[in-house]
């Protein structure tokens, strides 16, 4: 489906890609920051074009701009991109500029949360260090993966400061290497694309540890490293339900839930189902890395595999359903809801009476209330009574911003199925 034309898009000349991707210092351009009028202020960090006045011709993609009201008062400062629908991502409100000290203080606060409040270094060497709006740095995601910082920029301005950000964060958390990536939809949303760039001597593969379980991370696989930090606490909690039980991990990717269930549970037997061939290969490697013989992985479509289990009357005592994002845009809402309904309808039928189902959604456009209604309707449709034991989301290193509800993307429903 084609996107509708952006009628209000300003005519801004496209700059050569190499110039767009040029790296900048953190506080680049503050002395001569262009000014843009804010016509419809909001506390949300996203300022869409319709909320702003005319763009000054000297404002270049990735620049820091000063935001003013019509009366001249300063609203704040943000990163500008005329080619994005989110034309400005607000960094700081008020007249004080986001100078280098401000940037380093934001990075220090983010590192302190993970290291000194959450004490994550005691449990893992894989966690999120910066979580975009949740840490007051819209468009910036940084994960620590062992001795590597993996930065993903969802805004052009953040990408242009990527090397400086990696250097500043690396000094705070003690990592040696860094890799800089553009977000997976940067070309569509921000008007730029870039291949991953790694620091000198960046290892192609490393091993990280989570609660003692080893996972291999591959930096040669484009956007995907093979490991997601957001489900860490849910993986541990799910494993605690799995002692001596049969387990099915649907959409297992590289085996996070399956491996923790097998090792920490320990589960009696674990099956992981995943369509992505490279992910299955890495999951099997992870199982060997941890000497786990009771877990095996199947490359198959999730819908087809669970239907086969139903035909064979195969059930499991604990099932986890963690599909990839099924709703990326509002145009996909209807089809995505149907897929979530159908997947949960199938998963509920392969849970033994009295067993556990953990069902998840990482679609930000599907809120917890709607997920709960969809799962309830699916249970009613297959005549299975469910009890909601708990509701959850991402681990605490993925903090939420109360003024940016989109940051609450991950939902997890813990169900007892009768």
C-alpha positions in Angstrom: 0.0 0.0 0.0 1.5 3.3 -1.0 1.9 6.1 1.5 -0.2 9.1 1.0 1.6 12.1 -0.5 2.9 14.6 2.1 1.2 17.7 0.9 2.8 20.0 3.5 6.4 18.8 2.9 8.8 21.7 2.5 11.0 21.8 -0.6 14.4 21.1 0.9 17.2 20.0 -1.5 18.6 16.5 -0.8 22.2 16.5 0.3 24.7 13.9 -0.9 24.6 10.8 1.2 28.2 11.1 2.3 27.5 14.6 3.6 24.3 13.5 5.4 26.3 10.8 7.2 29.2 13.0 8.2 30.0 12.6 11.9 29.7 15.7 14.2 30.7 16.6 17.8 27.9 16.3 20.3 27.4 20.1 20.7 28.0 20.9 17.0 26.5 24.2 15.8 25.1 25.6 19.0 26.6 29.1 18.5 24.8 29.6 15.2 21.7 27.3 15.7 18.9 28.1 13.3 15.6 29.0 14.8 12.2 27.5 14.2 8.8 28.7 15.5 6.7 26.3 17.5 3.1 26.9 16.6 1.5 24.1 18.6 3.6 23.1 21.6 3.4 19.7 23.2 5.4 18.1 26.0 5.9 15.1 23.7 9.5 14.9 22.3 8.1 14.5 18.7 7.4 17.8 16.8 5.7 17.0 13.5 5.8 19.5 10.7 2.3 20.7 11.2 3.2 22.0 14.7 6.1 24.1 13.3 6.5 27.3 11.3 8.6 27.7 8.2 12.0 26.0 8.1 14.8 28.5 7.7 17.0 27.8 4.6 20.2 27.6 6.7 18.8 24.7 8.8 20.5 21.5 7.6 19.4 17.9 8.2 20.8 16.8 11.6 21.3 20.3 12.9 20.5 21.4 16.5 17.8 24.1 16.2 16.5 26.6 18.8 12.7 26.4 19.1 10.8 29.6 19.8 7.3 30.8 20.3 5.9 33.6 18.2 6.5 36.0 21.0 10.2 35.2 21.0 10.3 33.0 24.2 12.5 29.9 23.9 10.5 26.6 23.9 13.6 24.4 23.8 16.2 22.7 21.5 16.0 19.8 19.2 17.5 17.8 16.4 16.1 18.8 13.0 15.4 16.8 9.9 13.3 18.4 7.1 13.0 15.0 5.3 11.2 13.3 8.3 7.6 13.6 9.3 9.0 14.1 12.9 10.8 17.2 11.8 12.2 18.0 15.2 13.0 15.6 18.1 13.2 17.7 21.2 16.3 17.3 23.3 15.8 19.9 26.0 13.2 22.4 27.0 13.9 26.0 28.1 16.6 28.4 27.0 19.7 26.5 28.2 21.3 24.8 25.2 22.2 21.1 24.9 25.9 21.6 25.2 28.5 18.9 25.6 28.1 18.9 29.4 24.3 18.3 28.9 25.0 15.3 26.6 27.5 13.7 28.9 25.2 14.2 31.9 22.4 12.4 30.0 24.7 9.5 29.2 26.0 9.4 32.8 22.4 9.2 34.1 21.6 6.4 31.7 24.7 4.4 32.7 24.1 5.0 36.5 20.5 3.6 36.2 21.8 0.3 34.8 25.0 -0.1 36.8 24.3 1.5 40.2 20.5 1.2 40.7 19.7 -1.9 38.8 23.1 -3.6 39.3 22.8 -5.3 36.0 26.6 -6.1 35.7 26.0 -8.7 38.5 23.5 -10.7 36.4 24.5 -10.1 32.8 26.9 -8.3 30.4 24.1 -7.7 27.9 21.7 -4.9 28.6 20.2 -1.7 27.2 22.3 1.4 28.2 20.2 4.0 26.4 16.5 3.6 25.7 15.5 6.6 23.5 12.7 8.7 25.0 12.9 6.7 28.2 16.3 8.2 28.8 15.5 11.6 27.3 17.4 10.9 24.1 14.8 10.5 21.4 15.9 8.4 18.4 18.8 6.8 20.2 19.1 3.1 21.3 22.3 1.7 22.7 22.8 -1.9 23.9 25.8 -3.3 25.8 26.8 -6.7 24.4 29.8 -7.9 26.3 32.7 -5.6 25.4 30.8 -4.0 22.5 28.4 -1.0 22.5 25.8 -1.4 19.7 24.2 1.9 18.8 21.1 2.1 16.7 20.1 5.6 15.4 16.4 6.2 14.6 17.1 9.8 13.8 19.6 11.4 11.4 20.8 13.8 14.1 21.6 11.0 16.4 23.4 9.0 13.7 25.6 12.0 12.9 26.7 12.1 16.6 27.0 8.3 16.8 30.8 8.1 17.0 30.9 10.8 19.7 28.1 9.0 21.6 29.9 5.7 21.5 33.1 7.3 22.7 31.4 9.0 25.6 29.4 5.9 26.7 32.3 3.6 26.2 34.3 5.6 28.8 31.4 5.4 31.2 30.7 1.6 31.0 34.1 0.4 30.2 33.6 -1.2 26.8 36.3 -1.5 24.1 34.4 -1.6 20.9 31.4 0.1 19.2 29.2 -0.5 16.2 27.0 2.2 14.7 23.8 1.3 12.7 21.0 3.2 11.2 17.5 2.1 12.4 15.8 -0.5 10.2 13.4 2.0 8.7 15.6 5.1 8.6 15.4 5.3 4.8 11.6 5.6 4.9 11.2 7.7 8.1 14.4 9.8 8.1 15.6 9.9 4.5 19.0 8.2 4.9 20.5 4.7 4.9 23.8 3.5 6.0 25.7 0.2 6.4 26.8 -0.8 9.9 30.1 0.8 10.9 32.3 -0.9 13.5 35.3 0.3 15.4 38.7 -0.9 14.6 39.3 -4.6 15.5 35.6 -5.1 16.3 35.1 -8.9 16.8 32.7 -10.4 14.4 31.2 -12.7 17.1 31.2 -12.7 20.9 29.6 -14.6 23.7 27.4 -12.8 26.3 26.0 -14.2 29.5 22.6 -13.8 31.1 22.1 -15.4 34.5 24.9 -17.7 33.7 23.5 -18.9 30.3 25.7 -18.2 27.3 24.5 -16.6 24.1 26.4 -16.0 20.9 26.1 -12.5 19.3 26.9 -12.0 15.6 27.8 -8.6 14.4 28.0 -9.7 10.8 24.2 -10.3 10.4 23.2 -6.8 9.4 20.5 -5.3 11.6 20.1 -8.4 13.8 22.7 -9.4 16.4 20.7 -12.5 17.5 20.0 -11.2 21.0 17.3 -9.0 22.6 17.7 -7.6 26.1 14.1 -6.5 26.7 12.9 -10.0 27.6 15.6 -10.8 30.1 13.5 -10.7 33.2 10.6 -12.5 31.5 13.0 -15.2 30.4 14.2 -15.8 33.9 10.7 -15.7 35.3 9.4 -18.1 32.7 12.2 -20.5 33.4 11.2 -20.7 37.1 7.8 -22.2 36.0 9.5 -24.8 33.8 11.2 -27.2 36.3 10.6 -30.8 35.1 8.0 -29.6 32.5 7.6 -29.9 28.8 8.0 -26.5 27.1 7.2 -25.1 23.7 8.8 -21.8 22.6 6.9 -20.4 19.6 8.8 -17.8 17.5 11.9 -18.8 19.4 14.4 -16.7 17.3 17.9 -17.6 18.7 16.5 -19.5 21.6 16.3 -17.0 24.5 13.3 -18.4 26.3 14.0 -22.0 25.3 17.6 -22.0 26.6 16.8 -20.4 29.9 13.9 -22.8 30.4 16.2 -25.7 29.7 19.1 -24.5 31.8 17.6 -22.6 34.7 14.3 -24.5 35.0 15.5 -27.0 34.3 12.7 -28.2 31.9 12.4 -31.8 31.1 12.2 -31.1 27.3 12.1 -28.0 25.3 11.1 -27.4 21.7 11.8 -24.1 19.9 10.0 -23.2 16.7 11.4 -20.5 14.4 11.1 -19.7 10.6 14.3 -17.8 10.2 17.0 -20.3 9.1 19.9 -18.2 10.4 18.3 -17.7 13.7 17.6 -21.5 14.1 21.3 -22.2 13.2 22.4 -19.7 16.0 19.9 -21.2 18.5 21.3 -24.7 17.9 24.8 -23.3 18.4 23.7 -21.6 21.6 22.3 -25.0 22.9 25.6 -26.7 22.2 27.5 -23.8 23.9 25.5 -24.5 27.1 25.6 -28.3 26.8 21.8 -28.5 26.7 20.7 -31.8 25.3 17.0 -31.6 26.2 16.3 -28.7 23.9 15.9 -28.9 20.1 14.9 -26.3 17.5 12.7 -26.7 14.5 12.7 -24.5 11.4 9.0 -24.1 10.6 6.3 -21.6 10.3 4.7 -21.0 13.7 1.1 -21.3 12.4 1.8 -24.5 10.5 3.8 -26.1 13.3 1.2 -25.5 16.0 -1.5 -26.8 13.7 0.5 -30.0 13.3 0.8 -30.4 17.0 -3.0 -30.1 17.3 -3.5 -32.7 14.7 -1.1 -35.0 16.6 -2.8 -34.1 19.9 0.5 -32.9 21.3 0.4 -30.6 24.3 2.9 -28.9 26.6 2.9 -27.8 30.2 4.4 -24.4 29.5 4.2 -22.4 26.2 5.7 -19.0 25.4 4.5 -17.1 22.3 6.8 -14.2 21.4 6.2 -13.3 17.8 8.0 -10.5 15.9 6.3 -7.2 15.5 3.1 -7.9 13.6 1.8 -4.3 13.5 4.3 -1.7 12.2 1.9 1.0 10.9 -1.7 1.9 11.5 -2.5 0.5 8.0 -1.5 -2.9 9.4 -3.7 -2.8 12.5 -6.6 -4.9 11.2 -4.4 -7.6 9.7 -2.1 -7.6 12.7 -4.9 -8.0 15.2 -6.2 -11.0 13.3 -2.7 -12.6 13.4 -2.4 -12.1 17.1 -5.9 -13.6 17.6 -5.1 -16.6 15.4 -1.7 -17.3 17.0 -3.1 -17.1 20.5 -6.0 -19.2 19.5 -3.6 -22.0 18.3 -1.2 -21.6 21.3 -4.0 -21.9 23.9 -5.0 -25.3 22.4 -1.6 -26.9 22.9 -1.3 -25.9 26.6 -2.1 -28.8 28.9 -5.0 -28.2 31.4 -3.5 -26.3 34.3 -0.4 -25.3 32.3 1.1 -21.9 31.6 1.0 -19.6 28.6 3.2 -16.5 28.4 2.0 -14.5 25.4 3.8 -11.4 24.2 3.5 -8.5 21.8 6.2 -6.0 20.8 3.8 -4.0 18.6 3.6 -0.5 20.1 0.3 0.2 18.3 -1.4 -2.7 20.2 -1.8 -1.7 23.8 -2.1 -4.0 26.8 -5.9 -3.6 27.0 -6.4 -4.6 23.4 -4.0 -7.6 23.7 -5.9 -8.7 26.8 -9.2 -8.5 24.9 -7.8 -10.4 21.9 -6.4 -13.2 24.1 -9.7 -13.4 26.0 -11.6 -13.7 22.8 -9.3 -16.4 21.5 -9.7 -18.4 24.7 -13.5 -18.1 24.5 -13.4 -19.2 20.9 -11.6 -22.5 21.7 -13.4 -23.0 25.0 -10.4 -22.7 27.3 -10.8 -20.9 30.6 -7.8 -18.6 31.4 -6.6 -16.9 34.5 -4.4 -13.8 34.2 -1.6 -14.3 36.7 0.4 -11.2 35.9 0.9 -8.5 33.3 4.4 -7.2 32.4 6.6 -5.6 29.8 10.2 -5.0 29.1 13.0 -5.2 31.7 13.8 -2.1 33.8 16.7 -1.1 31.6 14.0 -0.2 29.0 12.4 2.7 31.1 9.2 4.3 29.9 8.5 8.0 29.4 5.1 9.1 30.8 4.8 11.7 28.0 5.7 9.2 25.3 3.3 6.3 25.5 4.9 4.8 22.4 7.9 3.8 24.5 5.7 1.1 26.2 6.0 -1.3 23.2 6.4 -4.7 24.9 3.5 -6.4 26.6 3.5 -9.8 28.3 0.5 -11.7 29.7 1.0 -14.6 32.1 -1.9 -17.0 31.9 -2.9 -20.2 33.6 -5.0 -22.2 31.1 -7.6 -24.7 32.2 
